[in-house]
Amino acid sequence: MSLAQRYFEEYQLVLPLEEAIEWTDEDVFKLREGMLYGALSALADHRTARQSVKEALAWVLSTEKHPFSFCVCAEMLGFCADELRDLILEQQQYAA
């Protein structure tokens, strides 16, 4: 066994298990709101890196339905996901 292996085994840290995080409905709402507005901000700001724009557009264009999908985030904030998606795409074409 090498010196490095012995050192690692002797001094490795054991992290205590933390209590499970409990999310409130308000926490989930704020996360969804942040995801949606973050994507909209990235798409509206011409200084945003191309990769970030690509990721935001992929999220917006996805029609998947899961707790943090574009469709669910938009609808939980009172928007029609399809109409908002159309507006975003129209703006992206205008900006191009």
Secondary structure, 3 states (H helix, E strand, C coil): CCHHHHHHHHHCCCCCCCCCCCCCHHHHHHHHHHHHHHHHHHHHCCCCCHHHHHHHHHHHHCCCCCCCCHHHHHHHCCCCHHHHHHHHHHHHHHHC
